[in-house]
Amino acid sequence: MERLVLHEYSASGNCYKVRLTAALLGLPIERREYDILKGETRTPEFLAAVNANGRIPVLQVGERFIPESNAACFYLADGSALVPEDRFERADMLRWMFFEQYNHEPNVATMRFWIAFVGEARLSEAQRGQIEAKRAAGEAALALMDEHLAARPWFVGARLSLADIALYAYTHVADEGGFDLARYPAVSAWLGRVAAAPGYVAMG
Amino acid sequence: MERLVLHEYSASGNCYKVRLTAALLGLPIERREYDILKGETRTPEFLAAVNANGRIPVLQVGERFIPESNAACFYLADGSALVPEDRFERADMLRWMFFEQYNHEPNVATMRFWIAFVGEARLSEAQRGQIEAKRAAGEAALALMDEHLAARPWFVGARLSLADIALYAYTHVADEGGFDLARYPAVSAWLGRVAAAPGYVAMG
């Protein structure tokens, strides 16, 4: 594989997904840190060379760039045991990855960012007006995961896949956004299984 | 392929993506309509049998179900010319599909739903407080697409892929949410190319 560079902010769960995928696959990956709180991913240089969308993570593969955390994970894991061989299971894995970006991350991750990184006192009026809805939607996402995991060890099929990695990243630090994981016992047990995977690395 | 049933609300762009993918592939697909404005996807029966997340579209494959529009499209198109064979391009296609669900749909589609379906007068205070930000984020997504398409005919590689289908669905009706597509000439030209694809079907 070509040289891999992860353009990241290491406290970001989205960035951690890519690093965890590389670690579980045993792929060496260089890391380049940007401080998103200082706008380092909105500079003209970053927008022109790395990602016109001004966001991290971006996976650099040689001289090419893949934004969007779950797409970067897919690039790394394509053809590996982290992507199911079965057609239905492969689509079902993507189903959970899209669920993660649509129902989970904008609530569970955003609550963590607002509370633990920005600080509630510094939120705008419009942001404060969304807290109640985001907390409810985050709890709903965690409840749905808990119900699904009550009957099976992994999100899809008989082994860990990218669906687990994508959902693990922000779930395992959901307490930082005010979510109580003790309410979700199947999720808590699954977090332990992911953390026990050979090659696992912690966030940060 | 097993029997395919699309559980849908036919005015939804997310549902249209799945139907358009099936049409471009020449796959017959049955349609089952639910009125989301009447809560027909939140009934105990729907939650138990079709999608615990209470959302459409859901693609039924035999007796199994795939929620999430882009995952359903991937299931249908896996192994076809709508998914690039090249590893980088395949991940790049998913990059645009995740961009669609994170940066485009929550803004461009939600504005359409709020203005054309719910009606501005019936929005909650919290929703009204988000309109300005959603309009700006929707314009930013369209501007990013326009910049990308100014230099190439399709989002990824040399032909139409699921990335184009995913982004076409809500872009071609963005005017219903108050977005002026005349400001995005490369997007407008690309909309015409998608609509000219053999097998194309209109929304509805």
Interface residues (C-beta under 8 A of the other chain):
Chain A: A52 N53 V61 R64 I66 P67 E68 S69 N70 A71 A72 F74 Y75 D78 G79 R87 F88 R90 A91 D92 L94 R95 M97 F98 F99 Q101 Y102 N103 E105 P106 E125 A126 G129 Q130 E132 A133 L144 E147 H148
Chain B: A52 N53 V61 R64 I66 P67 E68 S69 N70 A71 A72 F74 Y75 D78 G79 R87 F88 R90 A91 D92 L94 R95 M97 F98 F99 Q101 Y102 N103 E105 P106 E125 A126 G129 Q130 E132 A133 L144 E147 H148
